[in-house]
């Protein structure tokens, strides 16, 4: 078993990364701008009063302190290190403070106290002196020009226009059209990169006669023939990938369409000298396009979650990393970048990085996009294969497996694995475990998977296999909405270490992410401030965490869903910040539903309930409009009413006057409210509350669009105990507010009618 890295090990990694960025720590160098454990000048030493910052980085021109860096071992709190670094920085007037534990890098701007933001993202790596100088006055820096940002946005518009043209060419939507467009886009990106490399004196990989600026002025059949017969074939030679061609001939029959696409792309500038974006423009494009169109049929893992997963696994140079379901290569790209930062700076190390570090498989033609992405960020494309991973099990090859497994699929290759099944969720996980090298001292796995794998009885044998073969290090529950707009399935991260070493932990850490740094809706806008993904590395171990003894897990069918281990009352005390609680079983009572026989000729009012606490509604229908396969029941006034398959988002209401004696389906539930203890309308108000919805969500099962709760579970829940006087006061104020809203809406409608009548 390897020992935990000490602070000196972390400092060795920092030294390497700073040197790669052009910082100089050579004591004999006249350009030295790094001092360790002591400042450069006597007056700074006096101001520090014996304190010894781990690193002080200086402005090469003015010799003024620029950055304080504090290093901690991985188990230490980076947040505490930031506070310590801030104390040092204030004493010698350094504008930037960075803290790292070898996994996470956090940087703050001393003057404003804000985290540093570079090109719209929180800084999570070290940076060079030129960028540091831009951070002196402001915590937010943009090194990507407006022209490039506009170009990225215009790229979406251009693809939509090209998509329509390619449709006319008879190409199928999705992969077929996108593969054609991606080939053209790749030629543009690689030509820009090579043009920049020429200016910087780097080795020419692509001769000028095969680059964009050479062929863009051609037209007609000459352009089409030159691209298909010469340029793309040459690119295949430059980037050989076994026997498989990366760059297919462009399936565009009309030279006019090809010329239109090239002319539109020619207006764009996609690569920036000052920022390490290379493949970012490509990734940005496919992510944005798929979010709106769904044509590509792929789920793209959000980049900040990918970064978190790579930080969690913390691959080191020399390890082999494998993603069996790599899609466009996002996990491997981030892993490759992580390895580059810590790899020795020599030719043999670079060769190892490119040829023996990252490996991926992808069943669809997206594999070619992954190869292109790898080329754009520095190579490694030869180890990407287009193959159904499940059809070819791998044994004992890799140190790390990282992936977002495909959800809810079926496979015909289950018989190739220890636990045979057609369920691909199970086979994907078994494939990942088998791929880890049994001789690795700390083989580890990080998987994003549907949460039902962690608790559903159909996966109990699989969970036992995981327990027997791996150390279950962390189960990290991601919030609903993490994968919007692609899917609403509830997901978790399964983090396994010491795979195949049969070393078991006494406790499993469950970590609950409530805020991942982005809004949990289809827009997924970035939120300022701390988030739970960062806090996983920088807060104390009990933050958002639950530690459960492994024996308890074994005795509970190896259930690995953390919320199943939190008693409802305990969670209610935490959520509502009070011990004055009331159990729902004391104010709600089961009722025997009265069945209704439907007559085709009769009129009915069908009850439904709106999400977000918007209450119960009724819809008039004829008997012949109702489904013959459903059972129907009669509603009762002042009863709690909810949709069993949409309990997420507050799909609760109370049956009011005029809504009784209506009908409802078996998808709905109804409970009698004890009006001596609680005002019925207060229930509806209470269930609109965000904290109450979050509390319920911890015990609700299913996907986002099919969240359900059983009556037995609901009756075990706790809510804050309000007196009847408090309830009346709240209900009266809400009714008054609703009345005012209606009156104002009527005034607006009246004014609109008067305006229209003039």
Secondary structure, 3 states (H helix, E strand, C coil): CCCCCCHHHHHHHHHHHHHHCCCCCCCCCCCCCEEECCCCCHHHHHHHCCCCCCEEEECCCCCCEEEEEEECCCCCCHHHHHHHHHHHHHHHCCCEEEEECCCCEEEEECCCCCECEECCEECCCCCCHHHHHHCCCCCEECCCCHHHHHHHHHHHHHHHHHHHHHHHCCCCCCHHHHHHHHHHHHHHHHHHHHHHHHHCCCCCCCCHHHCHHHHCCCCHHHHHHHHHHHHHHHHHHHCCCCCCCCCCCCCCCCHHHHHHHHHHHHCCCCCCCCCCCCCHHHHHHHHHHHHHHCCCCCCCCCHHHHHHHHHHHCCCCCCCEEECCCCCCHHHHHHHHHHHHHCCCCHHHHHHHHHHCEEEEECCCHHHHHHHHHHHHCCCHHHEEECCHHHCCCCCCECEEEEECCCCCECCCHHHCCCCCCEHHHHHHHHHHHHECCCCCCCEEEEEEEHHHHCCHHHHHHHHHHHHHCEEEEEEECCCCCCCCCCCCCEEEEEEECCCCCCCCCEEEEEECCCCCECCCCCCCECCCCCHHHHHHHCCCCCCEEEEEHHHHHCCCCCCCHHHHCCHHHHHHHHHCCCCEEEHHHCEEECCCCECCCCCCCEEEEEEECCCCCCEEEEEEEHHHCCCCCCEEECCCCEEEEECCCCCCCCEEECCCCCCCCEEECCEEEEEECCCCCCHHHHHHHHHCHHHHHHHHCCCECCHHHCECCHHHHHCCEEECCCHHHHHHHHHHHHHHHHHHHHHHHHHHHHHHHHHHC
